Amino acid sequence: MRLQDKVAIISGGGRGMGAVEAKLFASEGARVIIGDILESEGLSVESQITKAGGEAVFIRLDVTKQNDWDSVVSGAVEHFGKIDILVNNAGIALFGTLEDTSDDDWDRVMDVNAKGVFLGTKAVISEMRKNGCGSIINISSVSGLIGQPTVQPVYNASKGAVRIFTKAAAVQYAKQGIRVNSVHPGSVDTLMISHRIDTPEAQQRRNSLTPLGRVAQPIEIAYGVLYLASDEASFVTGSELVIDGGFTAQ
């Protein structure tokens, strides 16, 4: 029970990595707020957690809206009394070239991936300050560390913004006991990339890019997030946890 009695907010918790993180956190003793624009999926995750004996509440969250974040924070405090952990997990990706990227594409990706992290972090700081501690985990990407030919550069830009924002926030709030770290997954078996590896040939090409020879399962990322959320990482802040099967080591 590595998160016993802790309260966690997970954005994008309705499916993919966020759903897996929510279930793992609940199984480790956390009370979880699931935030997502996908209401049926979020309610399903809530139901799965409660049926398994955990505690969870779904609250609709558009991460680009300040009012939605305010509602999630007030809901977390109303239901569970405090906030210990925030996982800024929600994100979107676009594939293609710089020339494929429209102004609207740029704004949409930056709003969700970068502004969403900013708004979420800003929203929980005061509650964590009351506790004298807190852990914020921002899901970046290997795309926040290196350039890639297949994703639109706006995705790299957004995830790079998450990386350096994390470090700045970590430095600003360390003396208040609030830790802020980023996680940098490589390819993960979720809907974000499934449409691009929907044939054996595409899967083989994708697998060949990674020294371990496969894409990650969401639970493999979730365990890294769990570590950063837990007291085991009490001296870890401003750090980058790369979970990429060796992709960036090449």
N, C-alpha and C positions, 0 to 999 in steps of 0.2 A: 504493500500500500504506500507507494512512493509519493503520492499526492494527498495523503489522508487529511481531510478537513480543509483542503484548499478549494477556492472557487476560481473557475477558469472560464473565460470567454474565448470562443473559437469562431472566427469569421470564415465564411465559406464552409460551414460545418455540415451542410446538407448532403454532400456527396464527395467522392474522391478522397484525397488526403485528409481533408477536414473532418469528414465523417469517421474515418479510421482513427484520427487523433482524438475525437470526442469520445469514442467508445473505449479507447485505450486509457484515456485520462479517467473516465468514470470507473473503469475496472481497477484503477490504482487509487481510488478513494476520493477523487475530485467530484465536486458538484459543478456541472457544466452548463453554461449558456451557449446554445447553438444559434449562431447568427447566419442568416442566408436570405437571398431573395427567392430561393426555391422553397416555397412553403410546404408543399406536400413531402418533398424529400427531407426537409428539416424536421417536420413532425414525425416522419418515419424513424429517423435516427433517435429522436427523443423517446419514442415508443420502445424501440429496441433496447435502449439503455435502461429505461425504467422496468421493463419486463425482466431484464437480467439482474435487477436488484440495485441499480445505480440511481443517481439523481441527476435529472437534466430537464431543462426548459428551452423550448424553441422560441425565439423572438425574431420577427422579420427584420432583416438588416440589409440595406443598400449601403455599402461601405463608402460610397461617394457623398452621402448625405449626413451632414452634421446632426440633424434632428434624429435620424435613425440611431446614430451612435449614442446620443443622449438618452434615448429610450432604452437601449440595450444596457447601458451603465446603470440607469435607475432601476431597470428590471432586475439586474443581477443583485443589486443592493436590497431591493424589496424582497426577493425570493430567498437570498442566501446571506445577506448581511454585510458582504464585503466583496472585494475583488483582489485576488492574489496573482492571477496569471492572465495574460492576453496573448493569444496566438493570432497574429495578422496573417491568415492563411489565404484569404480570397484573392484570386488572380485570374487573368485571362491572357491568352497568347494569340498572336497573329503570325502567319507564316508567309514568306515571300521576300521581296527585295525592298530596298529603300524607295525605289520608284513606284512600287505597288502601294505605298503608304499614303493615304489621304490625310488631310487635316483632321477629319473626323476620327480616323483610325488612331492618329497620334493622341488626340484628346481623350478618347475612350480608354485606351490602354494606360495612359498616364494617370487618368482619374481613378481607375480601379486599383492598379498595381502600386502606384506611388502615393497619390492623395489619400487613398483608403488607409494606407499604413500610417500616414501622418495624422489623419483624423482619429483613428482608433487609438493610437498612442497618446495623443493629446487628451482624449476623452477619459482615459483611465488613470492618468497621473495623479489627480487629486485624491482619488480613493486609495491608491497605493501609498501615497504619502501619509495618509491617516494610519495605515498599517505599519509604516516604517520599513516596508519592504515590498517587493513585487518582482515578477519576472515577465518580460515582454519578449516574445520570440517572433521575429519577422521572417516570413518565408520568401527568400530571394530565389536565386537559381544560379547554376553555373553560368547562365547568360549574364549575370551580374558581375562575372569575373573575366570572361573572355568573349570575343566576338564569335559569331556562328553564321554560316552561310545560308541556313534554311529558315531562320526566323527573321521577321521584320526588325530592323534596328531599333524601333521604338520599344520592343520588348526588352532588348538589352539595356536600353536607356532607363527604362522603368525599374528594372531589377538592379541596375547599378545605383540608381537613386536610393533604393531600399537599403543597399549595402552601406553607403556612406551616411545616410540618415540614421541608421542603427548606431553607428559609431559615435555620431554627434550626440544623440540622445543618451547613449551610455555614459559619456563623459559628463554631460550636464546633470544627470540624476543619480550618479553613483553614490554621492555623499548622503543621499536620502534613502539608500538601501534598495534602489530600483535597478535591476539588471536588465540590459537590453542586448540581445544577440540575434544574429541572422543565421538562417539555414540555407544551404545552397545545394539543392538536389540536382542530379542529372536527369536523364529520362526516367519517368515513372509511369507505371502501367495504370493510367487513368484516362478519362474521356478526353483530356487535353491533347493527347497524342495518339489515341487509339485509331482515329480515322486516318492517320498517316502510316500506320503499320498494320493495315488490314489485309495484307497478303503475306504469304510465307517469304516472298522475295524482299518485301519491305521490312519485315521483321528481321530477316538476316542482315540486311544493310544496317539497320539501326543497332542491332546487337554487336556488329563488327566494330562500331565506333568506340565501344567501351571495353577496356582491358578484361573486366570480369565476364564479358561476353553475353550480357543480357541487360534488360531494363530492370529497374528496382520495383519491388512491390511497395504499395503505400505504407504498410506496417514498418518497413525498414527505415523510412523517413520518420515515421511517427515515434519510433523509439529514440531517435536523436532529439526530437522536440521534447519528448518526455524528460530526457536527461536535463536539458536546459531549463525546463519548468521546475524541476525538483530542487531540493536543498542540496543534492549532490553537486550541483553546479554553483554553489554559493560564492565561489571566487572567480566565476567566469562572467565577464561582461565586455561588450564591444568586440566580441569574437565572431569568427565565421566558421560554422560547422559545415564542411563540405561532405556531402554524401552522394557520390557520383560514380562509384564503381571504378575509379581510377581515370575517369575521362579527362580531367584537367591536369593529371600528372604526366600526360604524354608530351 
